[in-house]
Amino acid sequence: MAERAFDVLVIGAGAAGLAAAEALTRAGRSVLVLEARARIGGRVWTRSMPGLDVPIELGAEFIHGAAETTFALLERAGMRWIAGARTQRYAARGRLREVDSFALAQKAMKDRSPLRERDLSFEDYLARRRLDARTRVFARMMVEGFDAADPRRASARAIAEEWGDGDALLGAQPRLRAGYGPALEWLARRAVARGARLRMDCVVREIRWRPGRVEVTGKGFQFKGKKAIVTLPLGVLQSQAVQFNPKLGKENCLKLLASGPVIKAALRFPSVFWDRSVAFFHSPGAAFPTFWTPLPARVPLLIAWAGGPKADRLSGFPMKKVTAAMLASLGTTFGKVEEPDQIYVHDWKSDPFARGAYSYVLVNGGDARRRLAAPLKDTLYFAGEATNLEGESGTVSGALQTGQRAAREALR
Ligand SMILES: Cc1cc2nc3c(=O)[nH]c(=O)nc-3n(C[C@H](O)[C@H](O)[C@H](O)COP(=O)(O)OP(=O)(O)OC[C@H]3O[C@@H](n4cnc5c(N)ncnc54)[C@H](O)[C@@H]3O)c2cc1C
């Protein structure tokens, strides 16, 4: 049992928690970060695969949108990024044809008039638009894949806002040369060097709080702080795996957000069998509708991606079944191909410390992120991608930004 009360307890060592810890220690505060996993990073999980000279990202991979906070971090850490490629093909009638799914998705959302009076689900919005079949198919694929959302539940207004301005969707999507992992490790090192304590394998079960006092407990530990920054993922908050005492009073806004499922896999092949100039391959009807390559790196690696309802259908099943669906999708997209000789897979919905890949807004949930982000009694502060109010939810940059915001709020 620790007697000492830290200035701030930070729950979770993902992008938001580490950004918060780094900012708080910079301001001279005593900080304890409690993390359930044996690793930092949360939904950033950079691995390597023998024989491949590129980072393997099982979580976040691209730099989406303007991402000012990410670029500022890379600058400070002296880390490099590489431009991405956007060439796409989709499988139709046994051939791979050109497509720009980003542009088609944007075209689908162009007319906002059906949303002027009220919010609709993305599916209802599509039903009110006159669009050709291909635009519909790819717009739906983008909602499911890019936003990990269920088109029957997702707010069309929120999607229009996200896709509308072009940057998030149409801009190039660079990657970090060494992956996101080292960037977050850099933040952790900075925080620890300034005195932050970082405790791994600490699954928080209960947070008791009153103004100016927080007590966090789990199996075999109890820590005290004057304040806490909670960066638990949306799905974890919704599951009530962590009990707050007294309750947060945020139950209503939690019902207006959802945590989208994603299954992401990395497949290494004996050789590159695809067109080396193409970045993304789609087969919208397949269980895994999207594969991508690490272009500009030309190595025998494909990333397989299922998001939204397609991931939901496979989530929780034994890996054998998931892998079989992935290999069948590979066949649908590329025809007969060699078997991969190594596969890493992660099912983010079944991960108890993520319970989904990233958040999206449900119909009429326009204000939910703001309500979730609101601090309580100058004592509890909320960070994490789902609380981003700058249009960067669902991203690393957005998560970093909320960690810095919560640190500023706690320092006030
Ligand atoms: C498959 C996938 C692909 C993605 N692709 C991209 C991309 O290309 N670009 C991009 O910008 N973003 C991407 N994202 C989103 C990005 O990864 C997240 O928005 C961001 O990493 C979230 O950071 P966070 O700090 O909010 O949450 P997290 O990283 O989830 O951090 C929360 C931490 O809390 C810990 N925790 C959970 N429960 C407990 C508990 N009971 N006690 C203690 N600790 C607990 C977790 O282990 C975790 O470390 C992707 C995400 C996924 C899953």
The ligand as an SDF file (V2000), in Angstrom:
LIG
                    3D

 53 58  0  0  0  0  0  0  0  0999 V2000
   -6.2630   -1.4300  -35.7350 C   0  0  0  0  0  0  0  0  0  0  0  0
   -6.1260    0.0440  -35.4890 C   0  0  0  0  0  0  0  0  0  0  0  0
   -5.6590    0.8580  -36.4980 C   0  0  0  0  0  0  0  0  0  0  0  0
   -5.5390    2.2280  -36.2920 C   0  0  0  0  0  0  0  0  0  0  0  0
   -5.0150    2.9910  -37.2810 N   0  0  0  0  0  0  0  0  0  0  0  0
   -4.7230    4.2870  -37.0260 C   0  0  0  0  0  0  0  0  0  0  0  0
   -3.9630    5.0320  -37.9550 C   0  0  0  0  0  0  0  0  0  0  0  0
   -3.5700    4.5330  -39.0100 O   0  0  0  0  0  0  0  0  0  0  0  0
   -3.6840    6.3160  -37.6410 N   0  0  0  0  0  0  0  0  0  0  0  0
   -4.0780    6.8960  -36.4750 C   0  0  0  0  0  0  0  0  0  0  0  0
   -3.7640    8.0630  -36.2280 O   0  0  0  0  0  0  0  0  0  0  0  0
   -4.8000    6.1830  -35.5520 N   0  0  0  0  0  0  0  0  0  0  0  0
   -5.1040    4.9090  -35.8100 C   0  0  0  0  0  0  0  0  0  0  0  0
   -5.7620    4.1620  -34.8670 N   0  0  0  0  0  0  0  0  0  0  0  0
   -6.2910    4.8280  -33.6750 C   0  0  0  0  0  0  0  0  0  0  0  0
   -5.2290    5.0820  -32.6270 C   0  0  0  0  0  0  0  0  0  0  0  0
   -4.4850    3.9190  -32.4290 O   0  0  0  0  0  0  0  0  0  0  0  0
   -5.9290    5.4710  -31.3310 C   0  0  0  0  0  0  0  0  0  0  0  0
   -6.8050    6.5690  -31.5760 O   0  0  0  0  0  0  0  0  0  0  0  0
   -4.9520    5.9240  -30.2400 C   0  0  0  0  0  0  0  0  0  0  0  0
   -3.8130    5.1040  -30.1940 O   0  0  0  0  0  0  0  0  0  0  0  0
   -5.6970    5.8830  -28.9100 C   0  0  0  0  0  0  0  0  0  0  0  0
   -4.8760    6.3050  -27.8660 O   0  0  0  0  0  0  0  0  0  0  0  0
   -5.5170    6.4630  -26.4090 P   0  0  0  0  0  0  0  0  0  0  0  0
   -4.4430    6.8780  -25.5080 O   0  0  0  0  0  0  0  0  0  0  0  0
   -6.7600    7.2570  -26.5120 O   0  0  0  0  0  0  0  0  0  0  0  0
   -6.0250    4.9880  -26.0420 O   0  0  0  0  0  0  0  0  0  0  0  0
   -5.1750    3.6620  -25.8030 P   0  0  0  0  0  0  0  0  0  0  0  0
   -4.0000    3.6340  -26.6910 O   0  0  0  0  0  0  0  0  0  0  0  0
   -6.1170    2.5270  -25.8990 O   0  0  0  0  0  0  0  0  0  0  0  0
   -4.6590    3.8400  -24.2990 O   0  0  0  0  0  0  0  0  0  0  0  0
   -5.4400    3.4970  -23.1850 C   0  0  0  0  0  0  0  0  0  0  0  0
   -4.6000    2.6320  -22.2740 C   0  0  0  0  0  0  0  0  0  0  0  0
   -5.4050    2.2490  -21.1470 O   0  0  0  0  0  0  0  0  0  0  0  0
   -5.0410    0.9370  -20.7980 C   0  0  0  0  0  0  0  0  0  0  0  0
   -6.0980    0.3280  -19.9900 N   0  0  0  0  0  0  0  0  0  0  0  0
   -7.2740   -0.2060  -20.3920 C   0  0  0  0  0  0  0  0  0  0  0  0
   -7.9790   -0.6770  -19.3330 N   0  0  0  0  0  0  0  0  0  0  0  0
   -7.2090   -0.4380  -18.2390 C   0  0  0  0  0  0  0  0  0  0  0  0
   -7.3770   -0.6910  -16.8480 C   0  0  0  0  0  0  0  0  0  0  0  0
   -8.4590   -1.2940  -16.3570 N   0  0  0  0  0  0  0  0  0  0  0  0
   -6.3880   -0.3250  -15.9920 N   0  0  0  0  0  0  0  0  0  0  0  0
   -5.2620    0.2920  -16.4530 C   0  0  0  0  0  0  0  0  0  0  0  0
   -5.0590    0.5510  -17.7610 N   0  0  0  0  0  0  0  0  0  0  0  0
   -6.0260    0.2010  -18.6410 C   0  0  0  0  0  0  0  0  0  0  0  0
   -4.8570    0.2570  -22.1300 C   0  0  0  0  0  0  0  0  0  0  0  0
   -4.0960   -0.9360  -22.0240 O   0  0  0  0  0  0  0  0  0  0  0  0
   -4.1440    1.3350  -22.9370 C   0  0  0  0  0  0  0  0  0  0  0  0
   -2.7390    1.2390  -22.8600 O   0  0  0  0  0  0  0  0  0  0  0  0
   -5.8860    2.7890  -35.0420 C   0  0  0  0  0  0  0  0  0  0  0  0
   -6.3490    1.9670  -34.0220 C   0  0  0  0  0  0  0  0  0  0  0  0
   -6.4640    0.6040  -34.2260 C   0  0  0  0  0  0  0  0  0  0  0  0
   -6.9160   -0.2740  -33.1120 C   0  0  0  0  0  0  0  0  0  0  0  0
  1  2  1  0
  2  3  1  0
  2 52  2  0
  3  4  2  0
  4  5  1  0
  4 50  1  0
  5  6  2  0
  6  7  1  0
  6 13  1  0
  7  8  2  0
  7  9  1  0
  9 10  1  0
 10 11  2  0
 10 12  1  0
 12 13  2  0
 13 14  1  0
 14 15  1  0
 14 50  1  0
 15 16  1  0
 16 17  1  0
 16 18  1  0
 18 19  1  0
 18 20  1  0
 20 21  1  0
 20 22  1  0
 22 23  1  0
 23 24  1  0
 24 25  2  0
 24 26  1  0
 24 27  1  0
 27 28  1  0
 28 29  2  0
 28 30  1  0
 28 31  1  0
 31 32  1  0
 32 33  1  0
 33 34  1  0
 33 48  1  0
 34 35  1  0
 35 36  1  0
 35 46  1  0
 36 37  1  0
 36 45  1  0
 37 38  2  0
 38 39  1  0
 39 40  1  0
 39 45  2  0
 40 41  1  0
 40 42  2  0
 42 43  1  0
 43 44  2  0
 44 45  1  0
 46 47  1  0
 46 48  1  0
 48 49  1  0
 50 51  2  0
 51 52  1  0
 52 53  1  0
M  END
$$$$
